[in-house]
Amino acid sequence: TAVGGGMVRDVILGVIPPNVFRNPTYALIAVITSLTVFAVIYVKRDVMDGSFKVIYERTMLVMDTIGLAIFTVVGVNIGIQQGYLDKIFLLTFAGTITGVGGGLMRDVMAGQPPYIFVKHIYASASVVGSLVCVYMYRAFGAVASMIVSSAVILLIRYLAAHYHWNLPHIDFKEEK
């Protein structure tokens, strides 16, 4: 999940082999983090009960939102570094796919409806953040664009969680 979006982005931008294979540090950090979380939950199974479950879910929401913001702006900036500053749609797609692509691939491979299409304002926050990043970069440079667009993504996700915003969806029920 952590490196899937970046691999797709790199292939689209023509970075072959993708950066994750050039520098496996990203994948190694993801594996260590995953193993740590699984170990904690395995050793302390009751961790998912009671009040700790609420703390766990909120912490995951915060960490996921921070990851979305970081991955999105990194995706846009890698597209810019590859020479595509004038390609707004491509940079927006690169940022969004970097932010949400790994989770999308995970859900599809697990046979689950993709999280980004089922619930929460997620990919939408990434699209808006990518656009802010592109236009801010043109006016103020890399650092300001990354900070402001990350803040925009964090704000959108916070407001969506606080006010329970979700994307509209059609509920197709099987006819009996």
C-alpha positions as CSV (number, residue, x, y, z in Angstrom):
1,T,0.0,0.0,0.0
2,A,2.8,2.4,0.9
3,V,4.7,2.1,-2.3
4,G,2.0,1.1,-4.9
5,G,0.9,4.5,-5.9
6,G,4.5,5.7,-6.3
7,M,5.3,2.7,-8.6
8,V,2.3,3.5,-10.8
9,R,3.3,7.2,-10.9
10,D,6.8,6.4,-11.8
11,V,5.7,4.2,-14.7
12,I,3.4,6.9,-16.0
13,L,6.1,9.5,-15.8
14,G,8.6,7.2,-17.5
15,V,10.8,6.6,-14.5
16,I,11.9,3.0,-15.2
17,P,12.6,1.1,-13.0
18,P,10.4,2.8,-10.4
19,N,12.2,4.5,-7.5
20,V,11.1,1.9,-5.0
21,F,13.3,-0.6,-6.8
22,R,16.2,1.9,-7.0
23,N,16.0,2.7,-3.3
24,P,14.3,-0.1,-1.4
25,T,14.3,2.0,1.8
26,Y,10.7,3.0,1.3
27,A,9.6,-0.6,1.0
28,L,11.7,-1.6,4.0
29,I,10.2,1.1,6.2
30,A,6.7,0.0,5.1
31,V,7.4,-3.6,5.9
32,I,8.9,-2.8,9.3
33,T,5.9,-0.6,10.2
34,S,3.4,-3.2,9.1
35,L,5.2,-6.0,11.1
36,T,5.3,-3.8,14.2
37,V,1.5,-3.0,14.0
38,F,0.7,-6.7,13.4
39,A,2.9,-7.8,16.3
40,V,1.4,-5.3,18.7
41,I,-2.2,-6.4,17.8
42,Y,-1.2,-10.1,17.8
43,V,0.4,-9.9,21.3
44,K,-2.3,-7.7,22.8
45,R,-5.4,-8.9,21.1
46,D,-7.7,-7.0,23.5
47,V,-6.2,-3.8,22.1
48,M,-9.1,-3.6,19.6
49,D,-11.7,-3.6,22.3
50,G,-13.3,-0.8,24.3
51,S,-12.0,2.7,24.5
52,F,-8.7,1.8,22.9
53,K,-10.4,0.9,19.7
54,V,-11.6,4.5,19.4
55,I,-8.1,5.8,20.1
56,Y,-6.7,3.4,17.5
57,E,-9.2,4.4,14.8
58,R,-8.6,8.1,15.4
59,T,-4.8,7.6,15.3
60,M,-5.1,5.7,12.1
61,L,-7.2,8.4,10.6
62,V,-4.6,11.1,11.5
63,M,-1.7,9.0,10.3
64,D,-3.5,8.1,7.1
65,T,-4.4,11.7,6.5
66,I,-0.8,12.8,7.0
67,G,0.4,10.1,4.7
68,L,-2.1,11.1,2.0
69,A,-0.9,14.7,2.2
70,I,2.8,13.8,2.1
71,F,2.4,11.3,-0.7
72,T,0.2,13.6,-2.8
73,V,2.7,16.6,-2.7
74,V,5.7,14.3,-3.3
75,G,3.9,12.9,-6.4
76,V,3.3,16.3,-7.8
77,N,6.9,17.4,-7.1
78,I,8.3,14.3,-8.7
79,G,6.2,15.1,-11.8
80,I,7.6,18.6,-11.8
81,Q,11.2,17.3,-11.4
82,Q,10.6,15.1,-14.4
83,G,9.9,18.3,-16.5
84,Y,6.1,18.4,-16.6
85,L,5.4,21.7,-14.9
86,D,3.2,22.8,-17.8
87,K,1.0,19.7,-17.6
88,I,-1.6,20.4,-15.0
89,F,-3.7,17.3,-15.5
90,L,-0.7,15.0,-15.5
91,L,0.7,16.6,-12.3
92,T,-2.7,16.4,-10.6
93,F,-3.0,12.7,-11.6
94,A,0.5,12.0,-10.5
95,G,-0.1,13.5,-7.1
96,T,-3.5,11.8,-6.7
97,I,-2.3,8.4,-7.8
98,T,0.7,8.6,-5.5
99,G,-1.6,9.4,-2.6
100,V,-4.4,6.9,-3.2
101,G,-3.0,4.4,-5.7
102,G,-1.5,1.9,-3.2
103,G,-4.7,1.7,-1.2
104,L,-6.7,1.3,-4.3
105,M,-4.5,-1.6,-5.5
106,R,-4.7,-3.2,-2.1
107,D,-8.5,-3.1,-2.1
108,V,-8.8,-4.4,-5.6
109,M,-6.4,-7.3,-4.9
110,A,-8.3,-8.1,-1.7
111,G,-11.6,-8.3,-3.6
112,Q,-13.0,-5.3,-1.6
113,P,-14.8,-2.3,-2.9
114,P,-12.0,0.4,-3.1
115,Y,-12.1,2.5,0.1
116,I,-11.7,5.7,-1.8
117,F,-14.9,5.0,-3.8
118,V,-17.0,3.8,-0.8
119,K,-16.5,6.2,2.0
120,H,-14.9,9.4,3.1
121,I,-13.6,12.4,1.2
122,Y,-10.2,10.9,0.3
123,A,-9.3,11.0,-3.3
124,S,-11.1,14.3,-3.6
125,A,-8.9,15.8,-1.0
126,S,-5.8,14.5,-2.9
127,V,-7.1,16.0,-6.2
128,V,-7.7,19.4,-4.6
129,G,-4.3,19.3,-2.8
130,S,-2.6,18.4,-6.1
131,L,-4.1,21.3,-7.9
132,V,-3.2,23.7,-5.0
133,C,0.4,22.3,-5.1
134,V,0.7,22.8,-8.9
135,Y,-0.5,26.4,-8.8
136,M,1.3,27.3,-5.6
137,Y,4.5,25.9,-7.1
138,R,4.2,28.2,-10.1
139,A,3.8,31.2,-7.8
140,F,5.8,30.5,-4.7
141,G,8.1,27.5,-5.3
142,A,8.4,24.0,-3.9
143,V,8.5,24.5,-0.2
144,A,5.5,26.9,0.1
145,S,3.5,24.7,-2.4
146,M,4.2,21.6,-0.4
147,I,3.3,23.1,3.0
148,V,0.2,24.9,1.8
149,S,-1.2,22.0,-0.2
150,S,-0.5,19.5,2.6
151,A,-2.4,21.8,5.0
152,V,-5.3,22.0,2.5
153,I,-5.5,18.2,2.4
154,L,-5.3,17.9,6.2
155,L,-8.0,20.5,6.5
156,I,-10.3,18.8,4.0
157,R,-9.9,15.4,5.6
158,Y,-10.4,16.9,9.1
159,L,-13.6,18.7,8.1
160,A,-14.8,15.5,6.3
161,A,-14.2,13.4,9.4
162,H,-15.7,16.0,11.8
163,Y,-18.8,16.6,9.8
164,H,-19.1,13.1,8.5
165,W,-18.9,14.1,4.8
166,N,-19.0,11.3,2.4
167,L,-19.2,11.1,-1.4
168,P,-22.6,10.4,-2.8
169,H,-23.1,6.8,-3.8
170,I,-25.7,4.6,-5.4
171,D,-26.7,1.5,-3.3
172,F,-27.4,-1.3,-5.8
173,K,-29.3,-3.9,-3.9
174,E,-29.9,-7.3,-5.5
175,E,-33.4,-7.9,-6.5
176,K,-34.9,-11.1,-5.0
